[in-house]
Amino acid sequence: MPRFCLALALSLTASLASAGDSITVWWAQWAPSDGLQQLGDDFAKETGIAVKVHQIPWSNFQDQVFLDFGNAKTSFDAVVGDSQWIGRGASKGLYLDLTAWLPGAVDMAALHPKALANLCEYPAGSKKYFAAPLETDACGFAYRRDWFQDPAEQAAFKAKFGRDLAVPATWEEFRDIASFFQRPDKKRFGCAILTGRGYDSLVMGYQNFLWSFGGGWGDPATFATDGHVNSPSAVAGLEFMKSLLAYAPAGAANFDYVQCLESFTNGSTAMMMDYFAFFPGVARSMGDKAGFFAMPGHAGRRACSLGGQGFSISAKTSPAKQDAAKRFIAWFLQEKQQQAWIRKEGGFTANAAILKSPAFRSATPYNAALADSIDMVQDFWNVPVYNELLAAAQRHLGEALDGTKPAKAALDALAEEHAGIFAEAGLAK
């Protein structure tokens, strides 16, 4: 090789090495991001590759990520994106295709199949991967354990309902408990459920009723929506959800994730719906006063909204940064690091064996309920037009909760708008 070519090759190699000696990861602002940064610091000590986890408030997270994807080069090298983003990220060339790399870098058999399918794969069933699982999460409940265990409350509940006051297994049991604790004159309330109109909280709350009552968003093969999202079962689920607002604090028809948390941690509410990754703060602030349970069911069906995020690499960062991000992902998913991850607040693993282990279930007051929930998770549409679908659902469901439309009319309008979105996107068959 001529001397000038050798010098050029050495220069390019050095610049790539230098470019890959640090990576920036964008994620939302919450406790799991702190835990990921701590593991990133450990990774830096082992490899010399620095990891910076940049946290963005949930309310702005999606907008900032996709605004940055509009640039020729992203400010981040990897992003921990919501499950619904994967269709858009994959089809628009924003997420690096990891299909050829992931099976050789990670023990795929160790991953929970629902985490792999919902957080990483697109299209569904294709075995094409655009993310690696980072945070497995689900929607569940925190409850006032001290109220449930109070002998006077137990006696009064049994006298009224003829059964013991205990964690509800069905939505009907949940309604009874919520009505029992609804005492606004004493500033006590029965429940707080996800109903917020920003981003996705109302949809994530409603899905828990939609599926357990036997409804669905549509046919995943044809994308047909009529007769699914507006079926009698879906209407019944929405009407039941709305009925629970009679046992909630003022303003609870528009409670997002933070407002639900506040209604519980301020000591006023018996049961509160949210994602398990928010529960470390509840356990820390309330101690033994708080307990946790998985989503109730209806007529033998139990389902809950999928939470969690996949770890995707930007297709708009340099090859050196992409390689460094791959090294971090592969390192993170090793069992040693996953054992460390579950000791972080909200560090919920995708390792199926760890999720089932007694050590995991007993590690925190909420881990057992989370582990029971993962097998029940289902998800919203994760197609490229998910955001349009989500916005329409938030709007029409909100009309039903606000009483401006009956549940059936709201869901009929939603089915029609979703069908139009699918048709315009060329997905309807």
Stockholm file with secondary structure:
# STOCKHOLM 1.0

chainA/1-429         MPRFCLALALSLTASLASAGDSITVWWAQWAPSDGLQQLGDDFAKETGIAVKVHQIPWSNFQDQVFLDFGNAKTSFDAVVGDSQWIGRGASKGLYLDLTAWLPGAVDMAALHPKALANLCEYPAGSKKYFAAPLETDACGFAYRRDWFQDPAEQAAFKAKFGRDLAVPATWEEFRDIASFFQRPDKKRFGCAILTGRGYDSLVMGYQNFLWSFGGGWGDPATFATDGHVNSPSAVAGLEFMKSLLAYAPAGAANFDYVQCLESFTNGSTAMMMDYFAFFPGVARSMGDKAGFFAMPGHAGRRACSLGGQGFSISAKTSPAKQDAAKRFIAWFLQEKQQQAWIRKEGGFTANAAILKSPAFRSATPYNAALADSIDMVQDFWNVPVYNELLAAAQRHLGEALDGTKPAKAALDALAEEHAGIFAEAGLAK
#=GR chainA/1-429 SS CCHHHHHHHHHHHHHHHHHTSEEEEEEESSHHHHHHHHHHHHHHHHHSCEEEEEEECHHHHHHHHHHHTTSSSCSCSEEEEEGGGHHHHHHTTCBCCCTTTHHHHSCGGGBCHHHHHHHHBSSTTSCCBSCEEEEEEEEEEEEEHHHHTCHHHHHHHHHHHSSCCCCCSBHHHHHHHHHHHCBGGGTBEEEECCCCCSTTHHHHHHHHHHHHTTCCSCCTTTCCCTTTTTSHHHHHHHHHHHHGGGGSCTTGGGCCHHHHHHHHHTTCEEEEEEEGGGHHHHHHHHGGGEEEECCCEETTEECEEEEEEEEEEBTTSCHHHHHHHHHHHHHHTSHHHHHHHTTSTTCCCCBHHHHHSHHHHTTSTTHHHHHHHHTTEECCCCSTTHHHHHHHHHHHHHHHHHTSSCHHHHHHHHHHHHHHHHHHTTCCC
#=GC SS_cons         CCHHHHHHHHHHHHHHHHHTSEEEEEEESSHHHHHHHHHHHHHHHHHSCEEEEEEECHHHHHHHHHHHTTSSSCSCSEEEEEGGGHHHHHHTTCBCCCTTTHHHHSCGGGBCHHHHHHHHBSSTTSCCBSCEEEEEEEEEEEEEHHHHTCHHHHHHHHHHHSSCCCCCSBHHHHHHHHHHHCBGGGTBEEEECCCCCSTTHHHHHHHHHHHHTTCCSCCTTTCCCTTTTTSHHHHHHHHHHHHGGGGSCTTGGGCCHHHHHHHHHTTCEEEEEEEGGGHHHHHHHHGGGEEEECCCEETTEECEEEEEEEEEEBTTSCHHHHHHHHHHHHHHTSHHHHHHHTTSTTCCCCBHHHHHSHHHHTTSTTHHHHHHHHTTEECCCCSTTHHHHHHHHHHHHHHHHHTSSCHHHHHHHHHHHHHHHHHHTTCCC
//
